[in-house]
Amino acid sequence: MSEQGPNVKRLIAIEMARIAVPDDGCFGDGLAMMVDSERTAAVAGDARKNVAARLAILKAARDNPHGDDDEAIAADVLKWIDSPESGGGQVP
């Protein structure tokens, strides 16, 4: 993954929240991650790896109009996340 711009950073933050608070989790799960610096670092590392892997998949798509531009790809992903079609901002 290239230099992280604001769109990629937002995807990483979204992924950190997904990791920190599982589907059956609660506010306390996220809070527990935030007050434990080692857990925060581990979750951030996992989130960066997950986002990089997902961006690589999208880069390899035959109809990718953005080439290797992580920020442009991330912008399209964020547009979808923010759209009503995404199910209210829920990432599948």
C-alpha positions in Angstrom: 0.0 0.0 0.0 1.3 3.4 -0.9 1.4 6.5 1.3 -1.9 6.6 3.2 -4.1 9.6 2.4 -7.4 10.5 4.1 -9.5 8.0 2.3 -7.3 5.0 3.0 -6.9 6.2 6.7 -10.7 6.3 7.0 -11.0 2.8 5.6 -8.4 1.7 8.2 -10.4 3.4 11.0 -13.6 1.6 9.8 -11.7 -1.7 9.8 -10.3 -1.1 13.2 -13.8 -0.6 14.5 -15.0 -3.8 12.8 -12.2 -5.7 14.4 -12.5 -4.1 17.9 -16.3 -4.5 18.1 -17.4 -7.9 16.8 -21.0 -8.5 15.5 -22.1 -9.6 19.0 -19.9 -7.0 20.7 -20.7 -3.7 22.5 -19.4 -0.3 23.3 -17.2 -1.8 26.0 -15.3 -3.9 23.5 -14.3 -0.8 21.6 -13.5 1.1 24.8 -11.4 -1.8 26.0 -9.3 -1.7 22.8 -8.8 2.1 23.0 -7.5 2.0 26.6 -5.0 -0.8 25.9 -2.2 0.6 23.8 -0.8 -2.9 22.9 -4.3 -4.0 21.7 -4.8 -0.7 19.8 -1.4 -1.2 18.0 -2.3 -4.9 17.2 -5.8 -3.9 15.9 -4.3 -1.1 13.8 -1.7 -3.4 12.3 -4.4 -6.0 11.4 -6.6 -3.3 10.0 -3.8 -1.9 7.8 -3.1 -5.5 6.5 -6.8 -6.1 5.8 -7.3 -2.9 4.0 -4.1 -3.4 1.9 -5.3 -6.9 1.0 -8.7 -5.6 -0.1 -7.2 -2.7 -2.1 -5.0 -5.2 -3.8 -8.0 -7.3 -4.8 -9.8 -4.2 -6.2 -6.6 -3.1 -8.1 -6.5 -6.5 -9.8 -10.1 -6.2 -11.0 -10.3 -6.1 -14.8 -12.6 -3.1 -14.8 -10.6 -1.1 -12.2 -10.7 2.5 -13.5 -8.1 3.8 -11.0 -5.0 1.7 -11.6 -2.7 1.6 -8.6 -4.2 4.7 -7.0 -5.2 3.6 -3.4 -6.8 6.9 -2.6 -9.1 6.9 -5.6 -10.1 3.3 -5.0 -10.7 4.0 -1.3 -12.8 7.1 -2.3 -15.1 4.8 -4.3 -15.3 2.3 -1.5 -16.2 5.1 0.9 -18.9 6.4 -1.5 -20.4 3.0 -1.4 -20.2 2.7 2.4 -21.9 6.1 2.7 -24.6 5.3 0.2 -28.1 4.0 1.0 -27.4 1.0 -1.1 -24.8 -0.2 1.4 -27.4 -1.0 3.9 -27.0 2.1 6.1 -23.3 2.2 6.2 -22.8 -1.4 7.1 -19.9 -3.1 5.5 -20.6 -6.7 4.5 
